[in-house]
Amino acid sequence: MTGTILVLNGGSSSLKFALFQQRGELPQLARGSVSSIGHRPRLRVAPTALSPGIDRSLGDGPIDIAKAFEAVSSFLADSGLLRQVGKVGHRIVHGGQEFVRATLLDERTLDLLRRLEPLAPIHQEINLEIVGLARRLLPGVKQVGCFDTAFHATRPELARLYGLPQTMSEQGIVSYGFHGLSYSHISAKLRDRYGPSAGGRTIVAHLGSGASLCAMKAGESLATTMGFSTLEGLVMSTRCGAIDPGVLLHLLQDRKLSPDELSTLLYEQSGLLGVSGISGDMQTLLASKDPAAARAVDLFVYRVGREIGSLAAALGGLDTFVFTAGIGEHAPQIRQRICEAAAWLGVSLDDGLNRGGAELVSAPDSRVDVLVIPADEERAVATQLLKLEAV
């Protein structure tokens, strides 16, 4: 049997995987991850009807993505699932302007994707390294890339342009948007719930260690807070979010930071971590009594609230608001505060539903439906592979 889809989703600190049967509603066979690969990595596999779960240490020291892949492939081989794999789907962060749908990863495609590494320095190299590892492990199996940027290709031209000379825009210095596979999954769930309207004028808040908002109309991307890179938009765990370009010029010209030092500052030392000086983890900050932790949380909520206003303007109103990803799914107090910031749009939460784990958490008198929908980028990848097979 080779009718299954293996999905691999690699990041800077984790490697997630899932295995789906290649039919219908994509029944799930297995799901797990190697987490905290830079510090005390663990292999976790969710329990199924046929086998218990796994939660196993992979040592006290850091490992690289190749070791994380080895742990995943060993689990799949030992459980008899590896030989069932008929296709491998990869989440790839950046597809540039060329790749706007699921694409077979041949040598030409991989070469073009490598050229995009400077645009997504945290993820792209890792994503492509995982492709290479999977090709060596399963040499006869098709490898397909699905791109975070692709979902946002439906945006109008004005939503993609910067105020730069036209020649630079033609060379690819435009807004791409990210978290597209997460938004694609949410769009599908909204269509299941609301039909073709997909909730109408919708803002989805993907709030995790990386964070962004997306304005959708009838399930398609209209505007989003991330742009040319994953730095733009909201304050994130360790990333600064939107910043005056004059600050960057000052840091380069007057403070004499090197490009590498500036990159490290913006991607790894800023955001919640930089503002608080304590942690980039939202739950840690919420549990802290330090005023600096409160200031970082306040800034996060303020910036989300301000961007909601911008996206609501682009949509011409708001019918549905969705929370997803780690903070969006697991921090009810942050959901409450963000909805309070958006009360002027008719957003109102039911406190009991918000804290009780419901999907629909808005109050009965809310003019806007507020939903909490778990992120599932792996299923979004598998869905794109199933559609590709049907073409």
C-alpha positions as CSV (number, residue, x, y, z in Angstrom):
1,M,0.0,0.0,0.0
2,T,1.5,3.4,-1.1
3,G,-1.7,5.5,-1.0
4,T,-0.6,7.9,1.8
5,I,0.7,11.4,2.0
6,L,3.5,12.3,4.3
7,V,3.6,16.0,5.2
8,L,6.8,17.6,6.6
9,N,6.7,21.0,8.2
10,G,10.1,22.3,9.4
11,G,10.9,25.4,11.4
12,S,13.8,26.9,13.3
13,S,13.0,25.0,16.4
14,S,10.7,22.1,15.4
15,L,9.8,19.5,12.7
16,K,6.2,18.6,12.5
17,F,4.9,15.7,10.5
18,A,1.6,14.1,9.6
19,L,0.5,11.1,7.5
20,F,-2.9,11.0,5.7
21,Q,-4.7,8.5,3.6
22,Q,-4.9,9.9,0.1
23,R,-8.7,9.9,-0.3
24,G,-11.8,11.8,0.5
25,E,-11.6,13.7,3.8
26,L,-7.9,12.7,4.2
27,P,-8.2,10.4,7.2
28,Q,-5.2,10.9,9.5
29,L,-2.9,8.0,10.3
30,A,-0.3,9.7,12.4
31,R,0.8,13.1,13.6
32,G,3.7,14.3,15.7
33,S,6.7,16.5,16.0
34,V,10.3,16.9,17.2
35,S,10.1,20.1,19.3
36,S,12.8,22.3,21.0
37,I,15.5,21.0,18.8
38,G,17.9,23.7,20.1
39,H,17.5,22.7,23.7
40,R,16.4,19.3,25.1
41,P,14.6,18.0,22.0
42,R,11.6,15.7,22.3
43,L,9.8,13.4,19.9
44,R,6.1,13.5,20.4
45,V,3.6,11.4,18.5
46,A,-0.2,11.7,19.1
47,P,-1.9,8.4,20.2
48,T,-4.2,6.7,17.7
49,A,-6.8,3.9,17.9
50,L,-4.1,1.5,16.9
51,S,-1.1,2.7,19.0
52,P,-0.3,4.6,22.1
53,G,1.3,8.0,21.9
54,I,5.1,8.7,22.2
55,D,6.8,11.4,24.3
56,R,10.5,10.7,24.3
57,S,13.6,12.7,25.0
58,L,16.2,13.0,22.3
59,G,18.9,14.1,24.7
60,D,19.8,17.2,26.7
61,G,21.8,18.9,24.0
62,P,20.8,20.7,20.8
63,I,20.3,18.7,17.6
64,D,20.1,19.9,14.0
65,I,17.2,19.5,11.6
66,A,18.9,16.4,10.1
67,K,18.8,14.6,13.5
68,A,15.2,15.7,13.9
69,F,14.4,14.2,10.5
70,E,16.2,11.0,11.5
71,A,14.0,10.7,14.6
72,V,10.8,11.1,12.5
73,S,11.9,8.7,9.8
74,S,12.9,6.1,12.4
75,F,9.4,6.3,14.0
76,L,7.7,5.9,10.6
77,A,9.9,2.9,9.7
78,D,9.5,1.2,13.1
79,S,5.7,1.6,12.9
80,G,5.5,0.3,9.4
81,L,4.2,3.6,8.0
82,L,7.2,4.6,5.9
83,R,6.6,1.9,3.3
84,Q,3.1,3.2,2.8
85,V,4.2,6.7,1.7
86,G,3.2,7.5,-1.9
87,K,3.9,11.3,-1.9
88,V,5.6,13.7,0.4
89,G,4.3,17.2,0.8
90,H,6.5,20.0,2.1
91,R,5.6,23.3,3.7
92,I,7.9,25.8,2.1
93,V,7.7,29.4,3.4
94,H,8.6,31.4,0.3
95,G,7.5,30.7,-3.3
96,G,8.3,34.1,-4.7
97,Q,6.2,35.4,-7.6
98,E,6.5,32.2,-9.6
99,F,5.1,29.5,-7.3
100,V,1.5,30.2,-6.5
101,R,0.2,26.5,-6.2
102,A,1.5,23.1,-5.2
103,T,4.5,22.2,-7.4
104,L,6.6,19.1,-8.1
105,L,10.0,19.7,-6.6
106,D,12.4,18.9,-9.4
107,E,15.9,20.3,-9.8
108,R,14.9,23.5,-11.6
109,T,12.3,24.3,-9.0
110,L,14.7,23.6,-6.1
111,D,17.3,25.9,-7.7
112,L,14.8,28.7,-8.0
113,L,13.6,28.2,-4.4
114,R,17.2,28.3,-3.1
115,R,17.6,31.8,-4.6
116,L,14.8,32.9,-2.3
117,E,16.6,32.0,0.9
118,P,17.7,35.6,1.6
119,L,14.0,36.6,1.7
120,A,13.1,34.0,4.4
121,P,16.4,33.4,6.2
122,I,14.9,31.6,9.2
123,H,12.9,29.0,7.3
124,Q,13.7,28.6,3.6
125,E,17.1,26.9,4.0
126,I,15.6,24.5,6.6
127,N,12.6,23.7,4.4
128,L,14.9,22.9,1.4
129,E,17.2,20.8,3.6
130,I,14.2,18.7,4.6
131,V,13.3,18.2,0.9
132,G,16.8,16.9,0.3
133,L,16.7,14.5,3.3
134,A,13.2,13.2,2.2
135,R,14.4,12.6,-1.4
136,R,17.3,10.5,-0.2
137,L,15.1,8.5,2.2
138,L,12.4,8.0,-0.4
139,P,14.1,8.2,-3.8
140,G,11.2,6.9,-5.8
141,V,8.5,9.1,-4.2
142,K,7.2,12.4,-5.6
143,Q,8.1,15.4,-3.5
144,V,5.7,18.4,-3.7
145,G,6.2,21.9,-2.4
146,C,3.3,23.9,-1.0
147,F,4.0,27.6,-0.3
148,D,3.0,30.0,2.5
149,T,3.2,32.9,0.0
150,A,0.8,31.3,-2.5
151,F,-2.4,32.0,-0.7
152,H,-1.8,35.7,-0.9
153,A,-1.4,35.7,-4.7
154,T,-5.1,36.7,-5.0
155,R,-4.5,40.1,-3.4
156,P,-5.0,43.2,-5.7
157,E,-1.8,44.8,-7.1
158,L,-2.1,47.8,-4.7
159,A,-1.9,45.5,-1.7
160,R,1.4,44.1,-3.0
161,L,3.2,47.3,-4.0
162,Y,5.6,49.4,-2.0
163,G,6.3,53.0,-2.7
164,L,9.5,52.1,-4.5
165,P,10.6,52.7,-8.1
166,Q,8.7,50.5,-10.6
167,T,11.9,48.7,-11.7
168,M,12.3,47.4,-8.1
169,S,8.8,46.1,-8.0
170,E,9.4,44.3,-11.3
171,Q,12.5,42.7,-9.7
172,G,10.4,41.2,-6.9
173,I,10.6,43.7,-4.2
174,V,6.9,43.5,-3.3
175,S,4.7,42.3,-0.5
176,Y,4.3,38.5,-0.5
177,G,2.5,37.7,2.7
178,F,3.1,34.5,4.8
179,H,1.3,32.0,7.0
180,G,-0.7,31.2,3.8
181,L,-1.1,27.5,4.5
182,S,-2.6,28.2,7.9
183,Y,-4.9,30.8,6.3
184,S,-5.8,28.2,3.6
185,H,-6.9,25.8,6.2
186,I,-9.0,28.4,8.0
187,S,-10.6,29.4,4.7
188,A,-11.6,25.8,4.1
189,K,-13.1,25.5,7.6
190,L,-15.0,28.7,7.1
191,R,-16.4,27.4,3.8
192,D,-17.5,24.2,5.7
193,R,-19.3,26.4,8.2
194,Y,-20.7,29.3,6.1
195,G,-20.8,27.9,2.5
196,P,-19.3,29.9,-0.5
197,S,-19.3,33.2,1.5
198,A,-16.8,31.7,3.9
199,G,-17.9,34.1,6.6
200,G,-17.9,37.2,4.3
201,R,-15.6,40.0,5.4
202,T,-13.2,38.1,7.7
203,I,-10.0,38.8,9.6
204,V,-8.0,35.8,10.7
205,A,-5.4,36.3,13.4
206,H,-2.6,33.7,13.2
207,L,-0.9,34.5,16.6
208,G,2.0,32.3,17.4
209,S,5.8,32.9,17.8
210,G,5.4,34.3,14.3
211,A,2.2,36.4,14.0
212,S,0.2,38.0,11.3
213,L,-3.4,39.0,10.3
214,C,-5.1,38.3,7.0
215,A,-8.2,40.0,5.6
216,M,-10.3,37.6,3.6
217,K,-13.3,38.2,1.4
218,A,-15.3,35.1,0.5
219,G,-12.3,33.0,1.7
220,E,-9.6,34.7,-0.5
221,S,-6.8,36.9,0.7
222,L,-7.4,40.6,0.3
223,A,-4.7,42.1,2.5
224,T,-2.2,40.8,5.2
225,T,0.2,42.3,7.7
226,M,3.4,40.5,6.7
227,G,5.0,41.7,3.5
228,F,8.3,41.2,1.7
229,S,9.6,39.3,4.7
230,T,8.4,37.7,7.9
231,L,9.5,40.8,9.9
232,E,6.7,43.1,8.9
233,G,3.5,43.7,10.8
234,L,2.8,42.6,14.3
235,V,5.2,42.4,17.2
236,M,6.1,38.8,17.5
237,S,8.0,36.5,19.8
238,T,11.5,37.6,18.8
239,R,10.8,39.7,15.7
240,C,10.2,43.4,15.8
241,G,7.3,43.8,13.4
242,A,6.7,47.0,11.4
243,I,9.4,49.6,12.1
244,D,10.3,52.9,10.6
245,P,13.0,52.3,7.9
246,G,14.8,55.3,9.3
247,V,15.6,53.3,12.4
248,L,17.3,50.7,10.3
249,L,19.3,53.4,8.5
250,H,20.3,54.8,11.9
251,L,21.4,51.4,13.2
252,L,23.5,50.8,10.1
253,Q,25.0,54.3,9.5
254,D,25.2,55.8,13.0
255,R,25.4,52.8,15.4
256,K,27.6,51.0,12.8
257,L,25.8,47.6,13.1
258,S,26.8,45.1,10.4
259,P,24.1,43.6,8.2
260,D,24.5,40.3,10.2
261,E,24.1,42.1,13.5
262,L,21.1,44.0,12.3
263,S,19.5,40.7,11.0
264,T,20.1,39.0,14.4
265,L,18.6,42.0,16.2
266,L,15.5,42.2,14.1
267,Y,14.8,38.4,13.9
268,E,16.1,37.0,17.2
269,Q,16.4,39.7,19.8
270,S,13.3,41.9,19.4
271,G,9.6,41.5,19.8
272,L,8.2,40.2,23.1
273,L,11.7,39.1,24.1
274,G,13.3,42.4,23.4
275,V,10.6,44.6,24.9
276,S,10.3,42.5,28.1
277,G,13.9,41.4,28.5
278,I,12.4,38.3,30.0
279,S,11.0,35.9,27.3
280,G,9.4,35.7,23.9
281,D,6.8,33.2,25.2
282,M,3.4,34.7,25.8
283,Q,2.4,32.3,28.6
284,T,5.6,33.1,30.4
285,L,4.9,36.8,30.2
286,L,1.3,36.5,31.3
287,A,2.5,34.6,34.4
288,S,5.1,37.2,35.2
289,K,4.5,40.1,37.7
290,D,7.3,42.1,36.1
291,P,6.1,45.4,34.7
292,A,8.3,44.9,31.6
293,A,6.4,41.7,30.9
294,A,3.1,43.6,31.1
295,R,4.5,46.3,28.8
296,A,5.4,43.7,26.1
297,V,1.9,42.1,26.3
298,D,0.3,45.5,26.1
299,L,2.3,46.4,23.0
300,F,1.4,43.1,21.4
301,V,-2.3,43.7,22.0
302,Y,-2.1,47.3,20.9
303,R,-0.4,46.5,17.6
304,V,-2.9,43.7,16.8
305,G,-5.8,46.1,17.6
306,R,-4.4,48.8,15.4
307,E,-3.8,46.4,12.4
308,I,-7.4,45.1,12.8
309,G,-8.5,48.6,12.1
310,S,-6.4,48.8,9.0
311,L,-7.7,45.5,7.6
312,A,-11.3,46.3,8.5
313,A,-10.9,49.4,6.4
314,A,-9.5,47.3,3.5
315,L,-12.6,45.0,3.8
316,G,-15.1,47.8,4.2
317,G,-16.4,46.3,7.5
318,L,-16.2,43.0,9.4
319,D,-18.4,40.0,9.6
320,T,-16.2,37.3,11.1
321,F,-13.0,37.2,13.2
322,V,-10.9,34.0,13.7
323,F,-8.2,33.3,16.2
324,T,-5.7,30.5,15.4
325,A,-2.1,29.3,16.2
326,G,-0.5,29.0,19.6
327,I,-1.5,32.3,21.3
328,G,-4.7,32.5,19.4
329,E,-5.8,29.1,20.5
330,H,-4.4,28.9,24.0
331,A,-4.5,32.4,25.5
332,P,-8.2,33.4,26.3
333,Q,-7.1,36.5,28.1
334,I,-5.3,37.7,24.9
335,R,-8.4,36.9,22.9
336,Q,-10.5,38.9,25.3
337,R,-8.2,42.0,25.2
338,I,-8.0,41.9,21.4
339,C,-11.7,41.7,21.1
340,E,-12.1,44.6,23.5
341,A,-9.8,46.6,21.2
342,A,-12.1,45.7,18.3
343,A,-15.4,46.4,20.1
344,W,-15.9,49.5,17.9
345,L,-16.4,47.1,15.0
346,G,-19.2,45.2,16.9
347,V,-17.0,42.5,18.3
348,S,-18.1,41.1,21.6
349,L,-17.0,37.9,23.4
350,D,-18.9,35.5,25.7
351,D,-16.5,35.1,28.6
352,G,-17.7,31.6,29.4
353,L,-17.4,30.3,25.9
354,N,-14.0,32.1,25.5
355,R,-12.6,30.3,28.5
356,G,-14.4,27.0,27.9
357,G,-12.8,25.9,24.6
358,A,-15.8,26.5,22.3
359,E,-15.3,27.2,18.6
360,L,-17.8,30.0,18.4
361,V,-16.9,32.3,21.3
362,S,-18.8,35.5,20.5
363,A,-21.6,36.9,22.6
364,P,-25.2,36.4,21.3
365,D,-25.5,40.2,20.6
366,S,-22.1,40.4,18.8
367,R,-22.4,41.8,15.3
368,V,-19.3,39.8,14.4
369,D,-18.9,36.0,14.7
370,V,-15.7,35.3,16.7
371,L,-14.2,31.8,16.2
372,V,-11.3,29.8,17.6
373,I,-10.1,27.3,15.0
374,P,-6.9,25.2,15.5
375,A,-4.2,25.7,12.9
376,D,-3.5,22.7,10.7
377,E,-0.9,23.5,8.1
378,E,-0.2,19.8,7.6
379,R,-3.7,19.1,6.5
380,A,-3.6,22.1,4.2
381,V,-0.6,20.7,2.5
382,A,-2.2,17.3,2.1
383,T,-5.3,18.9,0.7
384,Q,-3.3,20.7,-2.0
385,L,-1.6,17.4,-2.9
386,L,-5.0,15.7,-3.3
387,K,-6.1,18.6,-5.5
388,L,-2.9,18.4,-7.6
389,E,-3.5,14.6,-8.1
390,A,-7.0,15.4,-9.4
391,V,-5.9,17.9,-12.0
